[in-house]
Amino acid sequence: MILFPAIDLKDGKCVRLLRGDMQRATVFNDSPAAQAKAFANAGCEWLHLVDLNGAVEGHPVNRAAVESILKDVEVPTQLGGGIRTIESISQWFDAGVQRIILGTIAVKEPGLGHLLPSSPEPPLLLRACRRPLWGLRRPWNDPRRAAI
């Protein structure tokens, strides 16, 4: 079994949201790279990174924080949040992210994955929801989301 410790990024810091509310964030580390190092030193084989601002705004926002993690830690990473274009996917792969997690765009543009080169390991992952097929047409925090 492989555990994926999560680093949720908001405003360049590691946070946990209370029930997904961006206004109710608890900062648990001001340095994402230091948090990633702590997970790596504890023996974690992968890191799961989420750009929360990116998920809300629809484009990557915490690039500097993610890049600091990629620079300081050699543990493979998977990243989600605000990745909604083929250009953004390519930029993250070029930066060193091993896997991209798609949510909203996977439903809006289901053929997007076919535009990427093939790989022996799946470089794209689809986000799972707590409620089956609930809210995939819009970001996880969009009050206008609807069941599909």
N, C-alpha and C positions, 0 to 999 in steps of 0.2 A: 504494500500500500504506500502511495506517495501522498504526503500532506502538502498542501499549497497554502502557506501562510499568506494572508492578504495584507497589503498595504494600500489603504484607501487614501487618496491624495485630494486635499482641498486647500486651495490657496498656498500650495507648496509645502504643506505640512501633513503628517500622518494623523488621520482622524478616525473616529467612529461616529456614525450618525445614529441618533435616536429615532427609530422607526422610519428611516429614510429621509428625515427632515433636515435639509441643508442648514437651516437656522439653528438646529440643535446638535451641533458637532462638538465632540470632546477631542481636544488635541492630546495625543499621547506621545508624540515625538515631533520636535521641530525640524529634525533632520531625517528625511527619508533615507538617505544613504546610510546613516548610522543605524537606523532600524533594519534595513536590509542586511547590513553586516551582522547585526545581532542574530537575525534568523539564519544566516549562512553559518555563523560560528556555532549555532545550536545544531547544525547538521541538516538543515532543510535542503532538499534537492531541487526545488523550484520555488519561484516567488510569483504570486498573483498580484498584479498591480491594477488599480482602478483610478482613472482620472475622473473624479466626481464632478469637478467643474466642467470638464469636457462633456460628460454625459448630459449635463444640464444645457450647456451652450451649443452642443452639436458639432464641436470641433475640438481638437486637442488644446488643452490650456496649461497643464502642468508638465510641459516638455522639459523644463530645466530640472525638475525634481526627478523625473524618470531618467533623464540622461545622467544625472549624478549617481543614481543607483547602478545603471549600466556600466559606468566608468569605474565604480569602486567595488563592485561585487561580480564574481564570475559565475554565480548561480544562474541557470537559465530562467528567463522570465516570460510570463504571459501577461498581456495588457488589454484592458478594455476601457471604454468610456470616451465617447465623442469621435470614434473612428468610423467615419461614414463615407469615405471616398477611397478609390483605388490609389490615389496619390498619397493619402494619409497612411494607408496600409503599407505601401512601398517604403515610405519614409521611416516608419517604425521598424520594418524589417532591416532596412539599411543601417539604422541606429544600433541594431543588435538585439532587438526583441525577437524571441524565438516563436511565439504564438500570439495571435491576435484574437480577441474575443469580440464577436459581433453580436449586436442585439437588434436595435431598431432597423438598421440598414439591411440585415439579413432577410427581413420580411419585405421591406420596401423595394429592394433590389436583389432578388434571389439569385440572379445569374452572376453576381459580382465575383464569387469565388472562382468562376471559370476563367477569369481574366488573369489569374496569377499562375506562375509556373508550377508544375507539379513537384511534389516533395514526398520523400518516403514517410515522413511523419506529418500528420495533419497540422498545417500552420494556422488554419482558421478554426475557431471553435464557436459554436452557437451558445448564447447565454440561455440558461434554463430559468424559468420563472417559478415562483412558489405556486401560483395559480395557473393551471394548464392553459396555454394559449391566451393568457390575459395580458393585455397591454403591450404586445409586441409591436404594434403599429406606431407606437409613440414611446419616448423614453420612459424608464421606470417610474419617474417622479411626475409625469405629466398628468394633471387631473382630468384631462380630456380623453385619456386612454379608454379603450372599449374592448370588450371581449371579442375575439374573432373565431 
